[in-house]
Amino acid sequence: MKIYKYKNKSNVIGPIIRNARINMDLTQESLAIKMQLENVEMSQKIISRIEKQERFVTDYELLTLLKILKLNTSDLVELLEANEK
């Protein structure tokens, strides 16, 4: 399967995930553990690659990340729009 890039990035949410994680005082490792507890296989290395926008994020991963980081889709859209400016 070919994964396409947008502005040479694999995702647009990496910085948002990183900021939300830091605001919750979570390490990449602790976020990965929380993801695994939600039955989404993810490691610290994967979190790092997502935050650096090097890895594509699937829809179910995104929904689980938003749940853990206490963000909703409206928050995400607002943050994405703010980052575009």
PDB file of N, CA, C and O in Angstrom:
ATOM      1  N   MET A   1       0.840  -1.167   0.000  1.00  0.00           N
ATOM      2  CA  MET A   1       0.000   0.000   0.000  1.00  0.00           C
ATOM      3  C   MET A   1       0.892   1.239   0.000  1.00  0.00           C
ATOM      4  O   MET A   1       1.832   1.338   0.788  1.00  0.00           O
ATOM      5  N   LYS A   2       0.594   2.160  -0.873  1.00  0.00           N
ATOM      6  CA  LYS A   2       1.366   3.401  -0.949  1.00  0.00           C
ATOM      7  C   LYS A   2       0.792   4.402   0.036  1.00  0.00           C
ATOM      8  O   LYS A   2      -0.412   4.655   0.054  1.00  0.00           O
ATOM      9  N   ILE A   3       1.655   4.963   0.846  1.00  0.00           N
ATOM     10  CA  ILE A   3       1.270   6.010   1.780  1.00  0.00           C
ATOM     11  C   ILE A   3       1.730   7.342   1.200  1.00  0.00           C
ATOM     12  O   ILE A   3       2.916   7.530   0.927  1.00  0.00           O
ATOM     13  N   TYR A   4       0.808   8.247   1.016  1.00  0.00           N
ATOM     14  CA  TYR A   4       1.123   9.549   0.450  1.00  0.00           C
ATOM     15  C   TYR A   4       1.484  10.536   1.557  1.00  0.00           C
ATOM     16  O   TYR A   4       1.047  10.405   2.700  1.00  0.00           O
ATOM     17  N   LYS A   5       2.277  11.505   1.194  1.00  0.00           N
ATOM     18  CA  LYS A   5       2.689  12.528   2.151  1.00  0.00           C
ATOM     19  C   LYS A   5       2.025  13.846   1.799  1.00  0.00           C
ATOM     20  O   LYS A   5       1.708  14.114   0.640  1.00  0.00           O
ATOM     21  N   TYR A   6       1.821  14.664   2.824  1.00  0.00           N
ATOM     22  CA  TYR A   6       1.270  15.999   2.675  1.00  0.00           C
ATOM     23  C   TYR A   6       2.336  16.974   3.143  1.00  0.00           C
ATOM     24  O   TYR A   6       2.750  16.942   4.301  1.00  0.00           O
ATOM     25  N   LYS A   7       2.778  17.835   2.247  1.00  0.00           N
ATOM     26  CA  LYS A   7       3.864  18.779   2.549  1.00  0.00           C
ATOM     27  C   LYS A   7       5.075  18.042   3.110  1.00  0.00           C
ATOM     28  O   LYS A   7       5.733  18.507   4.041  1.00  0.00           O
ATOM     29  N   ASN A   8       5.351  16.888   2.522  1.00  0.00           N
ATOM     30  CA  ASN A   8       6.494  16.043   2.874  1.00  0.00           C
ATOM     31  C   ASN A   8       6.430  15.481   4.300  1.00  0.00           C
ATOM     32  O   ASN A   8       7.457  15.115   4.873  1.00  0.00           O
ATOM     33  N   LYS A   9       5.233  15.414   4.863  1.00  0.00           N
ATOM     34  CA  LYS A   9       5.026  14.856   6.201  1.00  0.00           C
ATOM     35  C   LYS A   9       4.053  13.695   6.098  1.00  0.00           C
ATOM     36  O   LYS A   9       3.190  13.668   5.220  1.00  0.00           O
ATOM     37  N   SER A  10       4.199  12.732   7.006  1.00  0.00           N
ATOM     38  CA  SER A  10       3.313  11.570   6.998  1.00  0.00           C
ATOM     39  C   SER A  10       2.019  11.811   7.765  1.00  0.00           C
ATOM     40  O   SER A  10       1.064  11.050   7.609  1.00  0.00           O
ATOM     41  N   ASN A  11       1.969  12.852   8.588  1.00  0.00           N
ATOM     42  CA  ASN A  11       0.735  13.213   9.281  1.00  0.00           C
ATOM     43  C   ASN A  11       0.791  14.700   9.616  1.00  0.00           C
ATOM     44  O   ASN A  11       1.850  15.321   9.534  1.00  0.00           O
ATOM     45  N   VAL A  12      -0.342  15.262   9.989  1.00  0.00           N
ATOM     46  CA  VAL A  12      -0.385  16.670  10.384  1.00  0.00           C
ATOM     47  C   VAL A  12      -0.634  16.825  11.880  1.00  0.00           C
ATOM     48  O   VAL A  12      -0.637  17.945  12.390  1.00  0.00           O
ATOM     49  N   ILE A  13      -0.841  15.722  12.586  1.00  0.00           N
ATOM     50  CA  ILE A  13      -1.219  15.804  13.989  1.00  0.00           C
ATOM     51  C   ILE A  13      -0.072  15.565  14.967  1.00  0.00           C
ATOM     52  O   ILE A  13      -0.260  15.690  16.177  1.00  0.00           O
ATOM     53  N   GLY A  14       1.100  15.227  14.465  1.00  0.00           N
ATOM     54  CA  GLY A  14       2.229  14.928  15.343  1.00  0.00           C
ATOM     55  C   GLY A  14       2.505  15.982  16.395  1.00  0.00           C
ATOM     56  O   GLY A  14       2.601  15.647  17.576  1.00  0.00           O
ATOM     57  N   PRO A  15       2.637  17.254  16.010  1.00  0.00           N
ATOM     58  CA  PRO A  15       2.901  18.292  17.014  1.00  0.00           C
ATOM     59  C   PRO A  15       1.756  18.458  18.022  1.00  0.00           C
ATOM     60  O   PRO A  15       1.994  18.775  19.187  1.00  0.00           O
ATOM     61  N   ILE A  16       0.535  18.245  17.576  1.00  0.00           N
ATOM     62  CA  ILE A  16      -0.620  18.347  18.480  1.00  0.00           C
ATOM     63  C   ILE A  16      -0.585  17.220  19.501  1.00  0.00           C
ATOM     64  O   ILE A  16      -0.832  17.443  20.687  1.00  0.00           O
ATOM     65  N   ILE A  17      -0.282  16.021  19.046  1.00  0.00           N
ATOM     66  CA  ILE A  17      -0.165  14.875  19.954  1.00  0.00           C
ATOM     67  C   ILE A  17       0.940  15.143  20.971  1.00  0.00           C
ATOM     68  O   ILE A  17       0.762  14.906  22.166  1.00  0.00           O
ATOM     69  N   ARG A  18       2.073  15.632  20.496  1.00  0.00           N
ATOM     70  CA  ARG A  18       3.204  15.906  21.394  1.00  0.00           C
ATOM     71  C   ARG A  18       2.823  16.935  22.454  1.00  0.00           C
ATOM     72  O   ARG A  18       3.072  16.716  23.640  1.00  0.00           O
ATOM     73  N   ASN A  19       2.222  18.057  22.045  1.00  0.00           N
ATOM     74  CA  ASN A  19       1.840  19.102  22.998  1.00  0.00           C
ATOM     75  C   ASN A  19       0.813  18.597  24.004  1.00  0.00           C
ATOM     76  O   ASN A  19       0.920  18.888  25.196  1.00  0.00           O
ATOM     77  N   ALA A  20      -0.171  17.851  23.540  1.00  0.00           N
ATOM     78  CA  ALA A  20      -1.193  17.321  24.450  1.00  0.00           C
ATOM     79  C   ALA A  20      -0.575  16.330  25.428  1.00  0.00           C
ATOM     80  O   ALA A  20      -0.922  16.326  26.609  1.00  0.00           O
ATOM     81  N   ARG A  21       0.331  15.498  24.948  1.00  0.00           N
ATOM     82  CA  ARG A  21       1.003  14.521  25.816  1.00  0.00           C
ATOM     83  C   ARG A  21       1.807  15.238  26.894  1.00  0.00           C
ATOM     84  O   ARG A  21       1.738  14.878  28.068  1.00  0.00           O
ATOM     85  N   ILE A  22       2.562  16.243  26.498  1.00  0.00           N
ATOM     86  CA  ILE A  22       3.381  16.996  27.448  1.00  0.00           C
ATOM     87  C   ILE A  22       2.499  17.732  28.460  1.00  0.00           C
ATOM     88  O   ILE A  22       2.812  17.769  29.650  1.00  0.00           O
ATOM     89  N   ASN A  23       1.395  18.317  27.980  1.00  0.00           N
ATOM     90  CA  ASN A  23       0.475  19.011  28.879  1.00  0.00           C
ATOM     91  C   ASN A  23      -0.135  18.083  29.919  1.00  0.00           C
ATOM     92  O   ASN A  23      -0.520  18.526  31.002  1.00  0.00           O
ATOM     93  N   MET A  24      -0.224  16.806  29.596  1.00  0.00           N
ATOM     94  CA  MET A  24      -0.755  15.821  30.547  1.00  0.00           C
ATOM     95  C   MET A  24       0.364  15.169  31.367  1.00  0.00           C
ATOM     96  O   MET A  24       0.111  14.239  32.132  1.00  0.00           O
ATOM     97  N   ASP A  25       1.582  15.648  31.211  1.00  0.00           N
ATOM     98  CA  ASP A  25       2.750  15.092  31.912  1.00  0.00           C
ATOM     99  C   ASP A  25       2.929  13.604  31.641  1.00  0.00           C
ATOM    100  O   ASP A  25       3.248  12.831  32.544  1.00  0.00           O
ATOM    101  N   LEU A  26       2.721  13.215  30.386  1.00  0.00           N
ATOM    102  CA  LEU A  26       2.930  11.826  29.982  1.00  0.00           C
ATOM    103  C   LEU A  26       4.238  11.712  29.203  1.00  0.00           C
ATOM    104  O   LEU A  26       4.567  12.586  28.401  1.00  0.00           O
ATOM    105  N   THR A  27       4.967  10.650  29.437  1.00  0.00           N
ATOM    106  CA  THR A  27       6.120  10.341  28.599  1.00  0.00           C
ATOM    107  C   THR A  27       5.609   9.607  27.364  1.00  0.00           C
ATOM    108  O   THR A  27       4.463   9.158  27.327  1.00  0.00           O
ATOM    109  N   GLN A  28       6.462   9.492  26.366  1.00  0.00           N
ATOM    110  CA  GLN A  28       6.090   8.698  25.200  1.00  0.00           C
ATOM    111  C   GLN A  28       5.826   7.257  25.616  1.00  0.00           C
ATOM    112  O   GLN A  28       4.899   6.619  25.115  1.00  0.00           O
ATOM    113  N   GLU A  29       6.633   6.753  26.522  1.00  0.00           N
ATOM    114  CA  GLU A  29       6.466   5.376  26.993  1.00  0.00           C
ATOM    115  C   GLU A  29       5.126   5.199  27.703  1.00  0.00           C
ATOM    116  O   GLU A  29       4.430   4.212  27.463  1.00  0.00           O
ATOM    117  N   SER A  30       4.758   6.135  28.567  1.00  0.00           N
ATOM    118  CA  SER A  30       3.487   5.994  29.290  1.00  0.00           C
ATOM    119  C   SER A  30       2.293   6.118  28.344  1.00  0.00           C
ATOM    120  O   SER A  30       1.275   5.455  28.542  1.00  0.00           O
ATOM    121  N   LEU A  31       2.411   6.964  27.319  1.00  0.00           N
ATOM    122  CA  LEU A  31       1.341   7.060  26.324  1.00  0.00           C
ATOM    123  C   LEU A  31       1.234   5.747  25.557  1.00  0.00           C
ATOM    124  O   LEU A  31       0.130   5.270  25.296  1.00  0.00           O
ATOM    125  N   ALA A  32       2.361   5.166  25.199  1.00  0.00           N
ATOM    126  CA  ALA A  32       2.346   3.875  24.493  1.00  0.00           C
ATOM    127  C   ALA A  32       1.673   2.800  25.347  1.00  0.00           C
ATOM    128  O   ALA A  32       0.907   1.988  24.828  1.00  0.00           O
ATOM    129  N   ILE A  33       1.951   2.790  26.639  1.00  0.00           N
ATOM    130  CA  ILE A  33       1.330   1.812  27.537  1.00  0.00           C
ATOM    131  C   ILE A  33      -0.176   2.021  27.586  1.00  0.00           C
ATOM    132  O   ILE A  33      -0.941   1.057  27.543  1.00  0.00           O
ATOM    133  N   LYS A  34      -0.605   3.280  27.675  1.00  0.00           N
ATOM    134  CA  LYS A  34      -2.044   3.573  27.686  1.00  0.00           C
ATOM    135  C   LYS A  34      -2.702   3.123  26.382  1.00  0.00           C
ATOM    136  O   LYS A  34      -3.831   2.633  26.393  1.00  0.00           O
ATOM    137  N   MET A  35      -2.008   3.286  25.274  1.00  0.00           N
ATOM    138  CA  MET A  35      -2.535   2.821  23.988  1.00  0.00           C
ATOM    139  C   MET A  35      -2.688   1.300  24.002  1.00  0.00           C
ATOM    140  O   MET A  35      -3.699   0.769  23.544  1.00  0.00           O
ATOM    141  N   GLN A  36      -1.691   0.611  24.524  1.00  0.00           N
ATOM    142  CA  GLN A  36      -1.740  -0.847  24.590  1.00  0.00           C
ATOM    143  C   GLN A  36      -2.883  -1.318  25.488  1.00  0.00           C
ATOM    144  O   GLN A  36      -3.517  -2.334  25.202  1.00  0.00           O
ATOM    145  N   LEU A  37      -3.150  -0.585  26.570  1.00  0.00           N
ATOM    146  CA  LEU A  37      -4.270  -0.933  27.449  1.00  0.00           C
ATOM    147  C   LEU A  37      -5.613  -0.762  26.749  1.00  0.00           C
ATOM    148  O   LEU A  37      -6.613  -1.356  27.152  1.00  0.00           O
ATOM    149  N   GLU A  38      -5.628   0.054  25.698  1.00  0.00           N
ATOM    150  CA  GLU A  38      -6.827   0.243  24.865  1.00  0.00           C
ATOM    151  C   GLU A  38      -6.828  -0.715  23.667  1.00  0.00           C
ATOM    152  O   GLU A  38      -7.622  -0.559  22.739  1.00  0.00           O
ATOM    153  N   ASN A  39      -5.928  -1.708  23.700  1.00  0.00           N
ATOM    154  CA  ASN A  39      -5.812  -2.724  22.644  1.00  0.00           C
ATOM    155  C   ASN A  39      -5.330  -2.169  21.307  1.00  0.00           C
ATOM    156  O   ASN A  39      -5.681  -2.688  20.247  1.00  0.00           O
ATOM    157  N   VAL A  40      -4.530  -1.118  21.364  1.00  0.00           N
ATOM    158  CA  VAL A  40      -3.893  -0.576  20.161  1.00  0.00           C
ATOM    159  C   VAL A  40      -2.395  -0.777  20.347  1.00  0.00           C
ATOM    160  O   VAL A  40      -1.784  -0.175  21.230  1.00  0.00           O
ATOM    161  N   GLU A  41      -1.818  -1.612  19.525  1.00  0.00           N
ATOM    162  CA  GLU A  41      -0.393  -1.933  19.636  1.00  0.00           C
ATOM    163  C   GLU A  41       0.438  -0.729  19.215  1.00  0.00           C
ATOM    164  O   GLU A  41       0.414  -0.309  18.058  1.00  0.00           O
ATOM    165  N   MET A  42       1.179  -0.182  20.186  1.00  0.00           N
ATOM    166  CA  MET A  42       1.996   0.988  19.916  1.00  0.00           C
ATOM    167  C   MET A  42       3.160   0.991  20.897  1.00  0.00           C
ATOM    168  O   MET A  42       3.008   0.646  22.069  1.00  0.00           O
ATOM    169  N   SER A  43       4.312   1.382  20.400  1.00  0.00           N
ATOM    170  CA  SER A  43       5.506   1.442  21.237  1.00  0.00           C
ATOM    171  C   SER A  43       5.946   2.905  21.393  1.00  0.00           C
ATOM    172  O   SER A  43       5.419   3.799  20.732  1.00  0.00           O
ATOM    173  N   GLN A  44       6.911   3.122  22.271  1.00  0.00           N
ATOM    174  CA  GLN A  44       7.471   4.467  22.448  1.00  0.00           C
ATOM    175  C   GLN A  44       8.063   4.959  21.137  1.00  0.00           C
ATOM    176  O   GLN A  44       7.939   6.135  20.794  1.00  0.00           O
ATOM    177  N   LYS A  45       8.704   4.063  20.413  1.00  0.00           N
ATOM    178  CA  LYS A  45       9.325   4.434  19.132  1.00  0.00           C
ATOM    179  C   LYS A  45       8.274   4.902  18.120  1.00  0.00           C
ATOM    180  O   LYS A  45       8.509   5.846  17.366  1.00  0.00           O
ATOM    181  N   ILE A  46       7.130   4.244  18.109  1.00  0.00           N
ATOM    182  CA  ILE A  46       6.055   4.644  17.191  1.00  0.00           C
ATOM    183  C   ILE A  46       5.524   6.019  17.578  1.00  0.00           C
ATOM    184  O   ILE A  46       5.289   6.859  16.710  1.00  0.00           O
ATOM    185  N   ILE A  47       5.331   6.258  18.887  1.00  0.00           N
ATOM    186  CA  ILE A  47       4.881   7.574  19.346  1.00  0.00           C
ATOM    187  C   ILE A  47       5.878   8.647  18.891  1.00  0.00           C
ATOM    188  O   ILE A  47       5.481   9.710  18.414  1.00  0.00           O
ATOM    189  N   SER A  48       7.151   8.360  19.041  1.00  0.00           N
ATOM    190  CA  SER A  48       8.193   9.300  18.624  1.00  0.00           C
ATOM    191  C   SER A  48       8.081   9.607  17.134  1.00  0.00           C
ATOM    192  O   SER A  48       8.147  10.768  16.732  1.00  0.00           O
ATOM    193  N   ARG A  49       7.915   8.588  16.329  1.00  0.00           N
ATOM    194  CA  ARG A  49       7.819   8.782  14.874  1.00  0.00           C
ATOM    195  C   ARG A  49       6.556   9.554  14.487  1.00  0.00           C
ATOM    196  O   ARG A  49       6.578  10.357  13.555  1.00  0.00           O
ATOM    197  N   ILE A  50       5.454   9.308  15.206  1.00  0.00           N
ATOM    198  CA  ILE A  50       4.220  10.066  14.955  1.00  0.00           C
ATOM    199  C   ILE A  50       4.454  11.531  15.281  1.00  0.00           C
ATOM    200  O   ILE A  50       4.114  12.408  14.487  1.00  0.00           O
ATOM    201  N   GLU A  51       5.034  11.798  16.449  1.00  0.00           N
ATOM    202  CA  GLU A  51       5.268  13.183  16.858  1.00  0.00           C
ATOM    203  C   GLU A  51       6.215  13.912  15.907  1.00  0.00           C
ATOM    204  O   GLU A  51       6.085  15.121  15.711  1.00  0.00           O
ATOM    205  N   LYS A  52       7.159  13.195  15.319  1.00  0.00           N
ATOM    206  CA  LYS A  52       8.087  13.814  14.347  1.00  0.00           C
ATOM    207  C   LYS A  52       7.489  13.834  12.945  1.00  0.00           C
ATOM    208  O   LYS A  52       8.155  14.239  11.992  1.00  0.00           O
ATOM    209  N   GLN A  53       6.252  13.404  12.816  1.00  0.00           N
ATOM    210  CA  GLN A  53       5.511  13.375  11.553  1.00  0.00           C
ATOM    211  C   GLN A  53       6.155  12.462  10.520  1.00  0.00           C
ATOM    212  O   GLN A  53       6.082  12.722   9.319  1.00  0.00           O
ATOM    213  N   GLU A  54       6.777  11.407  10.984  1.00  0.00           N
ATOM    214  CA  GLU A  54       7.428  10.437  10.107  1.00  0.00           C
ATOM    215  C   GLU A  54       6.563   9.208   9.856  1.00  0.00           C
ATOM    216  O   GLU A  54       6.876   8.399   8.982  1.00  0.00           O
ATOM    217  N   ARG A  55       5.483   9.059  10.611  1.00  0.00           N
ATOM    218  CA  ARG A  55       4.652   7.864  10.504  1.00  0.00           C
ATOM    219  C   ARG A  55       3.195   8.250  10.313  1.00  0.00           C
ATOM    220  O   ARG A  55       2.685   9.163  10.962  1.00  0.00           O
ATOM    221  N   PHE A  56       2.540   7.538   9.414  1.00  0.00           N
ATOM    222  CA  PHE A  56       1.113   7.679   9.169  1.00  0.00           C
ATOM    223  C   PHE A  56       0.343   7.247  10.422  1.00  0.00           C
ATOM    224  O   PHE A  56       0.781   6.347  11.138  1.00  0.00           O
ATOM    225  N   VAL A  57      -0.795   7.883  10.686  1.00  0.00           N
ATOM    226  CA  VAL A  57      -1.639   7.519  11.829  1.00  0.00           C
ATOM    227  C   VAL A  57      -2.967   7.003  11.293  1.00  0.00           C
ATOM    228  O   VAL A  57      -3.650   7.683  10.527  1.00  0.00           O
ATOM    229  N   THR A  58      -3.323   5.784  11.709  1.00  0.00           N
ATOM    230  CA  THR A  58      -4.592   5.217  11.247  1.00  0.00           C
ATOM    231  C   THR A  58      -5.753   5.861  11.992  1.00  0.00           C
ATOM    232  O   THR A  58      -5.563   6.512  13.019  1.00  0.00           O
ATOM    233  N   ASP A  59      -6.953   5.672  11.462  1.00  0.00           N
ATOM    234  CA  ASP A  59      -8.131   6.269  12.091  1.00  0.00           C
ATOM    235  C   ASP A  59      -8.352   5.740  13.507  1.00  0.00           C
ATOM    236  O   ASP A  59      -8.662   6.517  14.410  1.00  0.00           O
ATOM    237  N   TYR A  60      -8.199   4.441  13.714  1.00  0.00           N
ATOM    238  CA  TYR A  60      -8.432   3.901  15.061  1.00  0.00           C
ATOM    239  C   TYR A  60      -7.332   4.347  16.029  1.00  0.00           C
ATOM    240  O   TYR A  60      -7.596   4.520  17.218  1.00  0.00           O
ATOM    241  N   GLU A  61      -6.116   4.533  15.542  1.00  0.00           N
ATOM    242  CA  GLU A  61      -5.057   5.064  16.403  1.00  0.00           C
ATOM    243  C   GLU A  61      -5.378   6.502  16.808  1.00  0.00           C
ATOM    244  O   GLU A  61      -5.223   6.882  17.968  1.00  0.00           O
ATOM    245  N   LEU A  62      -5.826   7.290  15.837  1.00  0.00           N
ATOM    246  CA  LEU A  62      -6.168   8.688  16.104  1.00  0.00           C
ATOM    247  C   LEU A  62      -7.284   8.781  17.135  1.00  0.00           C
ATOM    248  O   LEU A  62      -7.187   9.561  18.082  1.00  0.00           O
ATOM    249  N   LEU A  63      -8.334   8.000  16.965  1.00  0.00           N
ATOM    250  CA  LEU A  63      -9.446   8.041  17.912  1.00  0.00           C
ATOM    251  C   LEU A  63      -8.998   7.656  19.315  1.00  0.00           C
ATOM    252  O   LEU A  63      -9.446   8.252  20.294  1.00  0.00           O
ATOM    253  N   THR A  64      -8.127   6.673  19.420  1.00  0.00           N
ATOM    254  CA  THR A  64      -7.635   6.245  20.730  1.00  0.00           C
ATOM    255  C   THR A  64      -6.721   7.295  21.332  1.00  0.00           C
ATOM    256  O   THR A  64      -6.795   7.566  22.531  1.00  0.00           O
ATOM    257  N   LEU A  65      -5.859   7.890  20.520  1.00  0.00           N
ATOM    258  CA  LEU A  65      -5.000   8.974  21.013  1.00  0.00           C
ATOM    259  C   LEU A  65      -5.838  10.139  21.536  1.00  0.00           C
ATOM    260  O   LEU A  65      -5.550  10.684  22.602  1.00  0.00           O
ATOM    261  N   LEU A  66      -6.870  10.520  20.791  1.00  0.00           N
ATOM    262  CA  LEU A  66      -7.729  11.617  21.225  1.00  0.00           C
ATOM    263  C   LEU A  66      -8.410  11.284  22.544  1.00  0.00           C
ATOM    264  O   LEU A  66      -8.516  12.139  23.424  1.00  0.00           O
ATOM    265  N   LYS A  67      -8.869  10.053  22.685  1.00  0.00           N
ATOM    266  CA  LYS A  67      -9.523   9.619  23.924  1.00  0.00           C
ATOM    267  C   LYS A  67      -8.559   9.728  25.106  1.00  0.00           C
ATOM    268  O   LYS A  67      -8.900  10.304  26.139  1.00  0.00           O
ATOM    269  N   ILE A  68      -7.371   9.180  24.952  1.00  0.00           N
ATOM    270  CA  ILE A  68      -6.383   9.184  26.040  1.00  0.00           C
ATOM    271  C   ILE A  68      -5.947  10.609  26.379  1.00  0.00           C
ATOM    272  O   ILE A  68      -5.785  10.949  27.551  1.00  0.00           O
ATOM    273  N   LEU A  69      -5.761  11.425  25.371  1.00  0.00           N
ATOM    274  CA  LEU A  69      -5.278  12.792  25.577  1.00  0.00           C
ATOM    275  C   LEU A  69      -6.400  13.789  25.883  1.00  0.00           C
ATOM    276  O   LEU A  69      -6.177  14.995  25.992  1.00  0.00           O
ATOM    277  N   LYS A  70      -7.615  13.242  26.016  1.00  0.00           N
ATOM    278  CA  LYS A  70      -8.790  14.049  26.382  1.00  0.00           C
ATOM    279  C   LYS A  70      -9.034  15.206  25.412  1.00  0.00           C
ATOM    280  O   LYS A  70      -9.324  16.333  25.814  1.00  0.00           O
ATOM    281  N   LEU A  71      -8.907  14.891  24.136  1.00  0.00           N
ATOM    282  CA  LEU A  71      -9.222  15.838  23.069  1.00  0.00           C
ATOM    283  C   LEU A  71     -10.420  15.298  22.310  1.00  0.00           C
ATOM    284  O   LEU A  71     -10.609  14.084  22.232  1.00  0.00           O
ATOM    285  N   ASN A  72     -11.227  16.180  21.752  1.00  0.00           N
ATOM    286  CA  ASN A  72     -12.293  15.713  20.873  1.00  0.00           C
ATOM    287  C   ASN A  72     -12.003  16.183  19.457  1.00  0.00           C
ATOM    288  O   ASN A  72     -11.049  16.925  19.228  1.00  0.00           O
ATOM    289  N   THR A  73     -12.810  15.760  18.526  1.00  0.00           N
ATOM    290  CA  THR A  73     -12.520  16.088  17.130  1.00  0.00           C
ATOM    291  C   THR A  73     -12.604  17.589  16.876  1.00  0.00           C
ATOM    292  O   THR A  73     -11.877  18.112  16.032  1.00  0.00           O
ATOM    293  N   SER A  74     -13.481  18.290  17.594  1.00  0.00           N
ATOM    294  CA  SER A  74     -13.569  19.749  17.442  1.00  0.00           C
ATOM    295  C   SER A  74     -12.270  20.414  17.892  1.00  0.00           C
ATOM    296  O   SER A  74     -11.770  21.333  17.243  1.00  0.00           O
ATOM    297  N   ASP A  75     -11.728  19.929  19.023  1.00  0.00           N
ATOM    298  CA  ASP A  75     -10.433  20.448  19.497  1.00  0.00           C
ATOM    299  C   ASP A  75      -9.371  20.226  18.438  1.00  0.00           C
ATOM    300  O   ASP A  75      -8.570  21.116  18.151  1.00  0.00           O
ATOM    301  N   LEU A  76      -9.369  19.043  17.865  1.00  0.00           N
ATOM    302  CA  LEU A  76      -8.360  18.688  16.861  1.00  0.00           C
ATOM    303  C   LEU A  76      -8.439  19.607  15.650  1.00  0.00           C
ATOM    304  O   LEU A  76      -7.418  20.097  15.168  1.00  0.00           O
ATOM    305  N   VAL A  77      -9.646  19.838  15.161  1.00  0.00           N
ATOM    306  CA  VAL A  77      -9.820  20.714  13.993  1.00  0.00           C
ATOM    307  C   VAL A  77      -9.332  22.127  14.309  1.00  0.00           C
ATOM    308  O   VAL A  77      -8.639  22.742  13.500  1.00  0.00           O
ATOM    309  N   GLU A  78      -9.696  22.644  15.490  1.00  0.00           N
ATOM    310  CA  GLU A  78      -9.249  23.990  15.876  1.00  0.00           C
ATOM    311  C   GLU A  78      -7.728  24.068  15.966  1.00  0.00           C
ATOM    312  O   GLU A  78      -7.129  25.038  15.502  1.00  0.00           O
ATOM    313  N   LEU A  79      -7.098  23.049  16.562  1.00  0.00           N
ATOM    314  CA  LEU A  79      -5.647  23.042  16.689  1.00  0.00           C
ATOM    315  C   LEU A  79      -4.969  22.925  15.329  1.00  0.00           C
ATOM    316  O   LEU A  79      -3.944  23.562  15.086  1.00  0.00           O
ATOM    317  N   LEU A  80      -5.538  22.116  14.447  1.00  0.00           N
ATOM    318  CA  LEU A  80      -4.974  21.992  13.097  1.00  0.00           C
ATOM    319  C   LEU A  80      -5.073  23.312  12.351  1.00  0.00           C
ATOM    320  O   LEU A  80      -4.126  23.721  11.679  1.00  0.00           O
ATOM    321  N   GLU A  81      -6.214  23.980  12.468  1.00  0.00           N
ATOM    322  CA  GLU A  81      -6.386  25.274  11.795  1.00  0.00           C
ATOM    323  C   GLU A  81      -5.407  26.300  12.363  1.00  0.00           C
ATOM    324  O   GLU A  81      -4.838  27.090  11.609  1.00  0.00           O
ATOM    325  N   ALA A  82      -5.208  26.299  13.657  1.00  0.00           N
ATOM    326  CA  ALA A  82      -4.275  27.243  14.291  1.00  0.00           C
ATOM    327  C   ALA A  82      -2.848  26.968  13.835  1.00  0.00           C
ATOM    328  O   ALA A  82      -2.074  27.906  13.646  1.00  0.00           O
ATOM    329  N   ASN A  83      -2.486  25.707  13.655  1.00  0.00           N
ATOM    330  CA  ASN A  83      -1.144  25.358  13.208  1.00  0.00           C
ATOM    331  C   ASN A  83      -0.896  25.734  11.753  1.00  0.00           C
ATOM    332  O   ASN A  83       0.252  25.922  11.352  1.00  0.00           O
ATOM    333  N   GLU A  84      -1.941  25.843  10.968  1.00  0.00           N
ATOM    334  CA  GLU A  84      -1.809  26.203   9.547  1.00  0.00           C
ATOM    335  C   GLU A  84      -1.508  27.680   9.371  1.00  0.00           C
ATOM    336  O   GLU A  84      -1.010  28.088   8.322  1.00  0.00           O
ATOM    337  N   LYS A  85      -1.803  28.489  10.381  1.00  0.00           N
ATOM    338  CA  LYS A  85      -1.613  29.945  10.258  1.00  0.00           C
ATOM    339  C   LYS A  85      -0.196  30.341  10.492  1.00  0.00           C
ATOM    340  O   LYS A  85       0.132  31.526  10.426  1.00  0.00           O
TER     341      LYS A  85
END
